[in-house]
């Protein structure tokens, strides 16, 4: 089938390359905000860990800078510019922005707008005190000229081993990595050796500018949290059903199998909009045991449980955070701090 799809991939390459050329030679205009912008994106379709890395940046930079976040709000049922409020749901702003709002909404405006240039212009008017705007999944959104462009590539699906849609999962050619100011290899194993890092650097370096730094990050799991404060902590020996609606569920599933008594796994599509029927199916599989989900799915499943006290006792979500692997030279935080010299505090 892949051989049959090559002509479609060639056509896709032609269209994306033409679009990039139009921006490269300023035949299409890109908006540069008066507020410093940092984009976190990837070359592949989904699953590189963009939102956890945005959360990392919010955590690291939030004590120094006034910030805002801007994303498309994938999967929402609204349109245009929307600022998250305590009444927001996944259907009004999208699951990943809602996840960020739950953690940072008291300190950071969380905004969605499918036209990021328009969104930035409105943020400049509504939140003029902002020194930084973080854009989630904006690498291919060429209508915005970012001040710093961070490109993620999943350790399990490195972009230089992939192919263009529909043959592979690349949104654009590998050479698009030249626009990145830094590359982060995400979801690495914690024991990654220096030799492995150097091999990956060499392969990535074929597609980037010579000076582009390459960093390595991993996912660190926290303690499972109950959906409701009345629940007891998750008993690791109790039968547990895994539920996920993410792009690459295998990482979540493999990690859970190491720590919990997993009896069944239910993987829905990325950004899945859970329904009462889905909940019924999940409960049938759980059979009174525990249900463990990702935090991204928590924000969509919890509203289904709000009016059903009898179901609350068995649902938990597993929070994650990003950690960067040690570097012999400049680490990611130092590199970013140098990039931000000149951005107003």
Secondary structure as the mmCIF struct_conf table of DSSP 4:
data_model
#
loop_
_struct_conf.conf_type_id
_struct_conf.id
_struct_conf.beg_label_comp_id
_struct_conf.beg_label_asym_id
_struct_conf.beg_label_seq_id
_struct_conf.end_label_comp_id
_struct_conf.end_label_asym_id
_struct_conf.end_label_seq_id
HELX_RH_AL_P HELX_RH_AL_P1 UNK A 2 UNK A 24
TURN_TY1_P TURN_TY1_P1 UNK A 25 UNK A 26
BEND BEND1 UNK A 27 UNK A 28
STRN STRN1 UNK A 31 UNK A 31
BEND BEND2 UNK A 34 UNK A 35
STRN STRN2 UNK A 36 UNK A 42
BEND BEND3 UNK A 43 UNK A 43
STRN STRN3 UNK A 44 UNK A 44
BEND BEND4 UNK A 45 UNK A 46
BEND BEND5 UNK A 48 UNK A 48
HELX_RH_AL_P HELX_RH_AL_P2 UNK A 50 UNK A 61
TURN_TY1_P TURN_TY1_P2 UNK A 62 UNK A 64
BEND BEND6 UNK A 65 UNK A 65
STRN STRN4 UNK A 67 UNK A 71
TURN_TY1_P TURN_TY1_P3 UNK A 74 UNK A 75
BEND BEND7 UNK A 77 UNK A 77
BEND BEND8 UNK A 80 UNK A 80
STRN STRN5 UNK A 82 UNK A 83
TURN_TY1_P TURN_TY1_P4 UNK A 86 UNK A 87
HELX_RH_AL_P HELX_RH_AL_P3 UNK A 90 UNK A 93
HELX_RH_AL_P HELX_RH_AL_P4 UNK A 95 UNK A 104
TURN_TY1_P TURN_TY1_P5 UNK A 105 UNK A 107
BEND BEND9 UNK A 108 UNK A 108
STRN STRN6 UNK A 109 UNK A 112
BEND BEND10 UNK A 114 UNK A 115
HELX_RH_AL_P HELX_RH_AL_P5 UNK A 116 UNK A 126
TURN_TY1_P TURN_TY1_P6 UNK A 128 UNK A 129
BEND BEND11 UNK A 131 UNK A 131
STRN STRN7 UNK A 132 UNK A 136
BEND BEND12 UNK A 137 UNK A 137
TURN_TY1_P TURN_TY1_P7 UNK A 139 UNK A 140
TURN_TY1_P TURN_TY1_P8 UNK A 142 UNK A 143
STRN STRN8 UNK A 144 UNK A 144
BEND BEND13 UNK A 147 UNK A 147
STRN STRN9 UNK A 148 UNK A 154
TURN_TY1_P TURN_TY1_P9 UNK A 155 UNK A 156
BEND BEND14 UNK A 157 UNK A 157
HELX_RH_3T_P HELX_RH_3T_P1 UNK A 159 UNK A 161
STRN STRN10 UNK A 164 UNK A 164
TURN_TY1_P TURN_TY1_P10 UNK A 165 UNK A 167
BEND BEND15 UNK A 168 UNK A 169
STRN STRN11 UNK A 170 UNK A 170
BEND BEND16 UNK A 171 UNK A 172
HELX_RH_3T_P HELX_RH_3T_P2 UNK A 174 UNK A 179
BEND BEND17 UNK A 181 UNK A 181
STRN STRN12 UNK A 182 UNK A 186
BEND BEND18 UNK A 187 UNK A 187
TURN_TY1_P TURN_TY1_P11 UNK A 190 UNK A 191
HELX_RH_AL_P HELX_RH_AL_P6 UNK A 194 UNK A 204
TURN_TY1_P TURN_TY1_P12 UNK A 205 UNK A 206
BEND BEND19 UNK A 207 UNK A 208
TURN_TY1_P TURN_TY1_P13 UNK A 210 UNK A 211
STRN STRN13 UNK A 213 UNK A 221
STRN STRN14 UNK A 225 UNK A 226
BEND BEND20 UNK A 227 UNK A 228
TURN_TY1_P TURN_TY1_P14 UNK A 229 UNK A 230
BEND BEND21 UNK A 231 UNK A 231
HELX_LH_PP_P HELX_LH_PP_P1 UNK A 232 UNK A 234
TURN_TY1_P TURN_TY1_P15 UNK A 236 UNK A 237
BEND BEND22 UNK A 238 UNK A 238
STRN STRN15 UNK A 239 UNK A 244
BEND BEND23 UNK A 246 UNK A 247
HELX_RH_AL_P HELX_RH_AL_P7 UNK A 249 UNK A 259
BEND BEND24 UNK A 260 UNK A 260
STRN STRN16 UNK A 261 UNK A 267
TURN_TY1_P TURN_TY1_P16 UNK A 270 UNK A 271
HELX_RH_AL_P HELX_RH_AL_P8 UNK A 276 UNK A 286
TURN_TY1_P TURN_TY1_P17 UNK A 287 UNK A 288
BEND BEND25 UNK A 289 UNK A 289
STRN STRN17 UNK A 290 UNK A 294
HELX_RH_AL_P HELX_RH_AL_P9 UNK A 295 UNK A 305
TURN_TY1_P TURN_TY1_P18 UNK A 306 UNK A 307
HELX_RH_3T_P HELX_RH_3T_P3 UNK A 309 UNK A 314
STRN STRN18 UNK A 315 UNK A 318
STRN STRN19 UNK A 320 UNK A 324
HELX_LH_PP_P HELX_LH_PP_P2 UNK A 325 UNK A 326
BEND BEND26 UNK A 328 UNK A 329
HELX_RH_AL_P HELX_RH_AL_P10 UNK A 332 UNK A 339
TURN_TY1_P TURN_TY1_P19 UNK A 340 UNK A 342
BEND BEND27 UNK A 343 UNK A 343
#
